[in-house]
Structures are given as C-alpha cells and as structure tokens.
C-alpha cells in the first residue's frame, strides 16, 4: 500500500463543521431520500428486515427516522454530534437516539441487530485506519447473516478533488447556485487552505478536503473495488452496490465516474472473523 500525506484524526474537524449554525439549519430542513441510490438500496432489503432489529448509525437530525421506522419499530439510533442529536430529539421525541461513536459501539452486545445503516457517507468522516474499526464493530453487533447498508464517497466520482474554483456542469443549470459559489468563494478558499495539509492518498482511496459546508469537511473517498476488498477482509459478503445518481447497480470494472458516492449492501458472514483494525 502506498500512502502519501500525514494521518490525523479528521473526525474532530468534521464534528466542528457539523456543529455550525448554518449546517444545523440545513440538516434540520432536509427530509426524504438522499438520492435515488439510497431509495433503491432500502427497497432491496425492505422485505428481509421487516420488523427486525435496526441500528441507525449517524442519525444526524433525524432524516432517516421515518423510512427506517417504517421497516421496523425495533429501532435505535446514535450520533456523535450532540447538537444533531438535540435536533433529532426535537423532531422525534419518542425515538431512542443516543450519543455514540461508530468506532466504539461498546453499548451494544454482540449480535444485537439485524440491520445497521450508516447513511449519507457517515463512514467517510474518519480516517482510513478508523474505517477498519467501524467495520469490525458493525460486524460484531450484527447477528450472523445481518445486513450492513452504508454509502461512501466515490474516489472516481466528480466530487473527488474539488477545489473552491471547481464548477460542475450541473451548476450552470442553477444560476442561484453559481451566485452562491461566487459569494462564498472567500470563505471556501480560506477553509480549503486551512485543510490542505490533511490530504492523504493511498491505493484505491484518499482523504481530501470536500466542498460540502464551505469546504469545512475532510472526508474519505474510495473506489468500488477497494471497498469490496475491505468488506471481504472484515467478514462481509457484498450483496449489491448502487450508484447515487440513478440507483443503478454497478460492479467491478463498471464506469462509476458520474456517481458522487456509492451505496453498499453487505451481509455479515456467519463464520468469518473480521480483520484486526
């Protein structure tokens, strides 16, 4: 494996960005599916997980609560950003939503859940080494044969390597968005320069500053092929991979360049032991 750059705990930087007032307002307003891929992925597993035990990792302000509770009322959620949890409690006071870190799911016994969901690329909020911790912990708290549904930013997609001056084709369809980009450029540039030392590049993955929340995040990107390798090494059997733009299933060798991120559906194998983090 080739790694260039310096490792740091990027989760602290991302948590600080998610605590920002503007970011909290944005999450509080957002409802529904993140993209067609998420809707398609939930559709694939809906019948199997009906009335089963669900853990919603990184629930945020509660966007995922309605559609996951429509699958099962045996539902529990965690998040590691306290202000986000407060928003979730305000919107859904009857939901069990507690503070928790996906890297350390000590509050849950082995085999406690039949489905774990880590939506909206939450697994990308930590550095590369800590992803192995998350996979190991999810493997542990899932029952044998349980499912893990998560999304991850696409190393081959249009968002990887964005700069404050990057303009995508779809931006021209929204003049207001172009105007917002121009007005936000000084802030975006300042944040981007502040985070430029966090970049790390490996084989099939990287950690980079991302445009979201005014370039306030440092996130992990991975290729489809690399993520499949990591899943297999940690005791998961991939069931399906769906691209974000249209919910189309993709596999190794397919062109994923239009997809900003990918949704993975994987099964905890019955007798596999996850790799050591």
C-alpha positions in Angstrom: 0.0 0.0 0.0 1.3 3.5 -0.9 0.3 6.3 1.4 1.3 9.9 0.9 0.5 12.6 3.4 0.0 12.7 7.1 -2.6 10.9 9.2 -4.7 12.8 11.7 -8.0 12.5 13.5 -10.2 14.2 10.9 -13.3 13.3 12.8 -12.8 16.2 15.2 -12.6 18.7 12.3 -15.7 17.3 10.7 -17.6 17.3 14.0 -16.8 21.0 14.4 -18.2 21.7 10.9 -21.4 19.9 11.7 -21.9 21.9 14.8 -22.0 25.1 12.8 -25.3 27.0 13.0 -25.8 27.1 9.2 -25.1 23.4 8.9 -27.5 22.5 11.7 -30.2 24.6 10.0 -29.6 22.8 6.7 -29.9 19.4 8.3 -33.0 20.4 10.2 -34.8 21.2 7.0 -33.7 18.2 4.9 -36.2 15.4 4.5 -36.6 12.3 2.4 -34.1 10.2 0.5 -30.5 11.5 0.0 -30.5 10.2 -3.6 -32.0 7.5 -5.9 -29.3 5.0 -4.8 -30.4 5.2 -1.2 -34.0 4.6 -2.1 -33.1 1.6 -4.3 -30.9 0.1 -1.6 -33.6 0.3 1.0 -36.0 -1.3 -1.4 -33.7 -4.2 -1.9 -33.6 -5.1 1.8 -37.1 -3.9 3.0 -38.8 -7.3 3.0 -35.9 -9.1 4.7 -35.5 -6.6 7.6 -39.3 -6.1 8.2 -39.8 -6.0 12.0 -36.2 -6.8 12.6 -33.7 -5.0 14.9 -32.3 -1.8 13.3 -29.4 0.4 14.4 -29.2 3.8 12.6 -25.6 5.0 12.9 -25.1 8.7 12.3 -28.8 9.6 12.5 -28.0 13.3 12.5 -31.1 15.5 12.7 -33.4 12.5 12.0 -33.7 12.4 8.3 -33.6 8.6 8.2 -36.0 8.0 11.1 -39.3 7.9 9.1 -38.3 5.4 6.4 -36.3 3.1 8.7 -39.1 3.0 11.3 -41.5 2.2 8.5 -39.4 -1.0 8.2 -39.4 -1.8 11.9 -40.3 -0.2 15.2 -37.5 -2.1 16.8 -35.2 0.8 16.0 -32.4 2.6 17.8 -30.2 5.5 16.6 -26.9 7.0 17.6 -24.8 10.0 16.5 -21.5 11.5 17.8 -22.5 15.2 17.3 -24.6 16.4 20.3 -26.4 19.3 18.6 -27.5 17.0 15.8 -29.0 14.6 18.4 -30.8 17.5 20.0 -32.5 18.3 16.7 -33.4 14.6 16.3 -35.0 14.6 19.8 -37.0 17.7 18.9 -38.4 16.2 15.8 -38.9 12.6 17.1 -39.1 12.7 20.9 -40.2 9.1 21.1 -37.2 7.7 19.2 -34.3 6.1 21.1 -31.5 8.3 19.9 -28.3 8.4 22.0 -24.7 9.6 21.7 -22.4 7.0 20.2 -19.3 6.7 18.1 -19.3 4.1 15.3 -15.7 3.2 16.1 -16.6 2.1 19.6 -20.1 0.5 19.9 -19.4 -0.7 23.4 -23.0 0.0 24.5 -24.3 -2.9 22.3 -23.7 -6.6 22.9 -22.6 -9.0 20.2 -25.3 -9.8 17.7 -27.7 -7.1 18.9 -29.0 -6.0 15.5 -30.2 -7.5 12.2 -29.6 -4.3 10.2 -27.1 -1.5 10.6 -27.4 1.6 8.5 -24.7 4.3 8.2 -26.2 6.7 5.7 -25.0 9.8 3.9 -21.4 8.8 3.8 -21.0 8.9 7.6 -18.3 6.3 7.4 -16.2 8.8 5.5 -16.0 11.2 8.4 -13.0 9.3 9.9 -9.5 8.5 8.6 -8.6 5.3 6.7 -7.4 3.3 9.7 -10.6 4.1 11.7 -12.8 2.7 8.9 -11.5 -0.8 9.9 -12.6 -0.1 13.5 -16.1 0.7 12.2 -16.3 -2.4 10.0 -15.1 -4.5 12.9 -17.6 -3.0 15.4 -20.5 -3.3 12.9 -19.6 -6.9 12.2 -19.6 -7.6 16.0 -23.0 -6.0 16.8 -24.7 -7.6 13.8 -26.3 -11.1 14.2 -24.8 -13.7 11.8 -26.4 -13.1 8.4 -27.3 -9.5 9.4 -27.1 -6.7 6.8 -25.0 -3.5 6.7 -26.1 -0.7 4.4 -23.8 2.3 4.0 -22.7 4.9 1.5 -19.2 6.2 0.7 -17.8 8.9 -1.5 -16.6 7.7 -4.8 -12.8 8.1 -5.5 -13.7 8.0 -9.2 -16.6 10.5 -9.0 -17.0 14.2 -9.8 -16.6 15.3 -6.1 -13.1 13.9 -5.5 -10.5 16.6 -5.5 -12.9 19.6 -5.7 -11.4 23.0 -5.3 -13.1 26.3 -4.4 -12.9 27.3 -8.1 -14.4 24.0 -9.3 -17.6 24.4 -11.3 -19.6 21.3 -12.4 -21.8 21.1 -15.5 -24.9 20.9 -13.3 -24.0 24.2 -11.6 -24.9 26.1 -14.9 -28.5 24.8 -14.6 -28.9 26.7 -11.4 -27.9 30.4 -11.7 -28.6 31.0 -8.0 -26.1 28.2 -7.1 -23.5 29.9 -9.3 -24.1 33.2 -7.5 -23.8 31.5 -4.1 -20.5 29.9 -5.2 -19.2 33.4 -6.1 -20.3 35.0 -2.8 -18.9 32.1 -0.8 -15.6 31.9 -2.6 -13.5 33.8 0.1 -14.8 31.6 2.9 -14.4 28.4 0.7 -10.9 29.3 -0.2 -9.9 30.1 3.4 -11.3 26.8 4.7 -9.7 24.9 1.8 -6.3 26.3 2.5 -6.7 25.6 6.2 -7.4 21.9 5.5 -4.9 21.3 2.7 -2.4 19.6 5.0 -4.9 16.9 5.8 -4.7 15.2 2.4 -3.6 11.6 2.3 -3.5 9.3 -0.7 -3.4 5.5 -0.8 -4.1 2.7 -3.2 -7.8 3.0 -4.2 -8.6 5.6 -1.6 -7.8 9.1 -0.4 -8.6 11.6 2.3 -9.4 15.0 0.9 -11.0 18.4 1.7 -14.5 18.3 0.3 -16.7 21.2 -0.9 -19.6 20.5 1.4 -20.3 23.1 4.1 -18.0 25.6 2.6 -15.1 23.2 2.4 -15.4 22.6 6.1 -15.1 18.8 5.8 -12.1 16.4 5.4 -13.5 13.1 4.1 -12.5 9.7 2.9 -13.0 8.6 -0.7 -12.7 5.0 -2.0 -13.2 3.1 -5.2 -15.8 0.5 -5.6 -13.1 -2.2 -5.9 -11.2 -1.1 -2.8 -14.3 -1.0 -0.7 -15.2 -4.6 -1.8 -11.8 -5.7 -0.7 -12.2 -4.0 2.7 -15.6 -5.6 3.2 -14.4 -9.0 2.4 -11.4 -8.6 4.8 -13.7 -7.7 7.6 -16.2 -10.5 7.4 -18.8 -9.1 5.0 -20.2 -10.5 1.8 -21.2 -7.8 -0.7 -24.8 -8.1 -1.8 -25.2 -5.1 -4.1 -23.6 -1.7 -4.9 -25.8 1.1 -6.2 -24.6 4.4 -7.7 -26.1 7.6 -6.3 -27.4 9.3 -9.4 -29.9 6.8 -10.7 -29.9 3.9 -8.2 -28.3 1.6 -10.8 -26.5 -1.5 -9.6 -22.8 -1.5 -10.5 -19.9 -3.9 -10.1 -16.1 -4.1 -10.5 -15.0 -2.7 -13.8 -18.1 -0.6 -14.4 -17.9 3.1 -15.1 -18.8 4.8 -11.9 -17.4 8.3 -12.8 -20.9 10.0 -12.8 -21.6 8.8 -9.2 -20.8 11.2 -6.4 -21.0 8.3 -3.9 -21.9 4.6 -3.8 -24.3 2.6 -1.6 -23.1 -0.8 -0.4 -25.3 -3.6 0.9 -23.3 -6.3 2.6 -24.1 -9.3 4.7 -22.2 -10.3 7.9 -21.0 -13.8 7.0 -21.8 -16.5 9.6 -18.4 -17.9 10.2 -16.0 -15.1 9.1 -13.8 -13.3 11.6 -13.2 -9.6 10.8 -9.6 -8.4 10.2 -7.8 -6.7 13.0 -8.1 -2.9 12.8 
